């Protein structure tokens, strides 16, 4: 905060004892007593006391620089209770009592929106996706931070492919191959892939990367290995659609997305969802308290059923990078769990209540970028990478 600056609203976070003010970082050769003695002798040397006074003054200026100020502090950090910083007590600020939200009960009606105030969301305006529903099922606060508040990580320049760029490159290439096979079943897979990869890298403007000429061969080889594997297009499979946009009514929610591929076989249709990872994707929190509830593939099955006007029950996650095991998992929808997830989402939207509620092992927290905002994973400095 720059002294003299003005703002309409200022929010301060993490005002707990032991977190704010942060411990001073002084030169290790002088302990606190030596510093205090030198400071008393007239040497302009920072001490613990001057550090605390500086933080207190900075907070005072912050509170007077805006029309409205909100100071927040978690009551629990990493499972341990925390108290408010003494500096807030000295500032004579009375913290408001926290809202104790009732535990949702699937067997009862949703809480009244008046319990938490008016919800800022309207179900009719939301653009939901399979990924969003998975995020919500992993932790409702994470969904709120990412999609409700639209908070995003700062993108830093990189000489390698970002994960989302690699995903688009691979998907565009495989879409070219699948549509080529649909129109010309006898076409060469290698030729289709080479042509599709060239078109995809041009579309993504990857030649701007300084070392793309060396990275290119590695990514192309990954995809060549995939299309040559028997799992890519098993015997008896014929491509029906590829990269097909859809809108589907899913337990009363309007969900939009893109179906990677839908094959037709003698026994019916099969959904294929491409994954750049080497493991089955983490699902939403299931009845066992773990991230075991698969959300994405069941939504794709519903979309495929809508597209074909027949019941589609077979689907799979196909790894684009793992040679040893291409098929990561087959579809096995937990309809009761998925219906409960959809109902929980509606309750949160109607009440505006998105509590921090990760899985029991907190696996969802390991790759969450919003750790500094929640009481479960905020530890005063550790960074979390997505």
N, C-alpha and C positions, 0 to 999 in steps of 0.2 A: 504494500500500500504506500503510495506516495503522499506525503503530507501536503495538504492543500487540495488534493483531488476530491471530486464529488461523485456520488453515485446514487441511484434511486434505491437500490437494495444491496446490502452486503450480507453474506452468509459466512459464518466462521464455523469450522468443523473440528471435531476431536479435542475439545477443551477439557481434557481430563488430567488429573494429577498424574505426573510421570510421562505424559505425552506433550502437554503444553504448560509452561514453556519447555521446549526440547532441551535436553542437557547441553550445556555449552561445550564447545570443542576447543580446548586450549592446548598450548604447547605442553607436551608431556614432561618436560624437564622442570617445570614449575608447578608445585601442587597448590591447592586452594589457599593454604595458610601463607605460603610465600608470596603469592599474588596479592593477598589482602594486605600483607605487611608492606610490600613495595608500593601498593596503591596509597596507603596511608602516609607513606613518606613523600608523596607528591609525584610519583611516577605515573604517567597516564597509561595504566595497564588495565585491561578489562578483567573483572572478577565475576564470581558467581552473582554477587549483589548487583553489579552494574548490568549484567546480562538480564537478570529478572526485571530490573527497573526499565530497561530498554523494551522488553517484551510487554510490560504493563503499559508503558507510554504508547507503544505502537497499537495495542488493543484500544486504548482510550481514543487515539486519533481515528481509528477505524470506526468506532461507534459514533463518532461525531461527523463522519464524512458522508453519511447517507440518511435519507429520510426514514428508512426502515432497516432495522438490523435484526438478524436471527442468529443466535448462538446455539450450536448443537453439540452435545456430547453423549456418547453411547454409555449405557449403564452396564453393558457386558462386553468385554473384549476377549476373544479367544476362550470363551467359556468362563472367564473370571470377572467378578463384579468390579466396577471401577467407580471412583467418586469424582466429583467435579473439581477442577483445579482451584487452589486457594486464591489465585489471582481473580477468578470470577467472584468468589466470595468477598474479597476485598473491594471489588467494584460495586458491591451492593446490588448485584443482579439476582433476582429471584427466578430460578428456573421454573417453567411451567410443568405441571404434572403430565407424565406421558399418557397417551391414550392406550388403554388396555384393550386390545382387540379380542373379541371372542373367538375361540377355536372353531373353524368351520366344521359343520356336521353335515355330511352328504345326505343323511336321512331327514333333515329338517329343511325348512325354507331358507332362502338366502337372507343374510342380515339386511336390515333396512339401510338404504343409502344415507339416511339422516344420522346414523350412528357415527359416520366418518365425514360428514359433509357431502356436498354435491360432487359426483364423480366428474373428472375432467375429460372423460372419454365417452364416445358414442359408438356402440357396436356397429352401427350402419356405416360409420366413417372409417373404420379400421381396415387396413389392408393386411390381412393375416396370411402367413405362409407356414409350411410344415416346419421350417427352422424356428420360426417364432414360437410355435406351440411347444416345440421341444425345449426351447430356452425357458419358457414360462414354467414348464413341468420340472425343470431343474432347480429353478429359484425364481419366484415371482418378482422379487426385487431386481434381479438381473434383467428380466424382461422390461420392467418399468424404466430402469436406467438406460437401457439400450434403445428401446423402441418408444417408450413413453416420453422420456426426456430427450431422446435423440443424442445421447452422449457418445462420442466416438474417440478412439485413440488417435493421436496425432500421427500422420503418416510420415515416416522418415525416408529420405532417399536411400536406395539400396541398389547394389550391383547385381543382385540375384532376384529371381522371380518371387514376388509376394504370393502367399498361399492362394488368395482369391484369384490372382492373375493366372497362376498355374492351373487352377480349376477350370477357368474359362477356356484357356488354351486347349486343355485335354478334351473338354466337353465339345467345343466347336469342331475339333478334329474328328472325334468319334461320331459326331452327328453327320459330318460329311461322308464318313465311311458307311454308316448305317443307311443313309438315304441312297448312296451309290449302290449298295447291295440290294436294296429294295427294288430299284429300277433296273439293275443289271446284275442278277444273282451270280453270273459267271465271271464277274470282273475280278481283277487281281487285287487282293487285299493290300499288298505292298504299294501298288501304284495309287490306290485310293487314299491310303494313309499319307503317302508322301505329298500328294496334291493337296489333301485336306490340311495337313500340318502347315504347308506353305501359306495357304489362304488364312489360316487362323493366326499365325505369327504376324502376318501383314496387318490383319484386323486389329491386333493388340499392339502394333507398333513396337515390337520387341527388338528390332534392329537398333533402337536407340540405346540399349544396354551396352556398356563398353565391352563386356566379355561374352556377349550372346553367342558369338560364333563357336565358342567352346562349350557353352551350356547346351546349345541346340542339339548336339549329337546325343547327349545323355537323355534329354526328354524324348527325342524321337525314338531312341532305342526302347525306352519304357513302353511307348505306345505300340511299337512293332512287336515286342514280346507279347503284349496284350492281345492284339488282333490275331496273332498266330496261335494263341492258346485255344484249346478246344472249348474252354468255358466261355469264350467271348460270344460265339454264336453256335450253341450246341446243335448236334445233328437233329433235324426235324424242326428247328426254329426258323421262322421267316419273319423278317422285320415288318411290323405293321405300321408303327409311327415312331418318330424320333424327335426329341426336343419339342414335345407338344405342350403348348400352354393350356392350362385348365383352370376352371373355377368350379368348386364343388361345395355342396352343402354338407358339412361334417358335424353331426350332432348339433345342428342348429346354428353353426358358425359358418360364415362364408370364407373359404380358404382358397387362395390362389397360388399357383406354382407352375413348375415345368416338369413334365414326365420325361425322364432321360430316354427310355426306350420301352416299347411294348412289342413283344413277339407273339406270333400266332403259331400254335402247335396243334397236333391232332387231338390233344386233350384239353384244348382251351388256350387262353392267353396267359402270358407270363410277363411280369414287370421286372425290368432291370434298372437299378439305380447305381450309377457310377460313384465310386469313392476314391479320393486320392490317398487316403490313409491305408494303413496295413491292418487295422483292426476294425471290428464292428463298431459303428458310431455309438457314442453314449446316448442313452435314451432319457426319458423323463423319470422322475422319482416314482417308483412303483410301490405296491403294497408292502414290499419287504424293506422299504426305506433306502433302497439302492437305485442307481440309475439304470433300471432294468426294463422300463416300459418303453417299447419301441413305438415311436409316433410317426416318423416320416414314411416308412414303407406302408403302414396301414392307410395313410392318407392317399398315397399313390395308388393303392388298390381300389379305393373308393373312386378316385378320378378315372382310373382305367375302366371300371364298371360303368361309369357314366358315359365314357366315350364309346364303348362297345355295345352298350345296352344289354350286357350279360354280366353275370356275377364273376368277377375276377378274384381268385383266392390265392394265386401263386405269385411269388415275387422273391427277389434276392438283392443283396448288396454285392456288387462286383468291384473288387479292388483293381485299380489301374496301375498299381506299382508293386504289389506283392506277388512274386512269381510262385512261391511255394503253396499259397492257398488263395486262389482268386475269389471264390465264393465265400464271403465273410459271414453271411447269415441268410437264412431263408425266412420268409414271412410267417409270423405266428402271432396274429393280433390278439391282444387282451382287450376284448370289447368293453368289459365292465370297467377296467382301469382307464381306458380312453374316454369313455362316457363321463366318468368321474372327473377326469382332467378338464374336459370341455365345460362341465358344470362349474368347476372351481374357477376357471377363467372368467366365466360370465359373472360369478359372484364378485370377483375382484374388480371387474370393469364397472359393475353397478355400484359398488361401495367405494371405489377408489382406494382400496386397501391392498397393498403389495408388500407383505412382510418379508423380511430376510429369512428364508426357509430352505437352505440347501439340503442335500441328502445327508444321511447319517455319517458317512465317511468324508463328507465335504469334498468329493471328487469334482463337483461342479466349480468349486472355488479355485482349483488348481490352475485353470486356464481362463479365469474371469478377470477382466480389466478393471472391475469396479470395487476392488478390495478396499481402497481408502475411504469408500463411502458407506461401508456396512460394518456392523460390530463383530461379525463372525471372523472376517479375514483381515481386518485392519490391525497392523502391528507396528505402526509408526515408521514405516520405511521400506518394507519388503515390496518388491514389484512383482506383478503377476502378468505373465505373457499369455496372449490368446493363442 
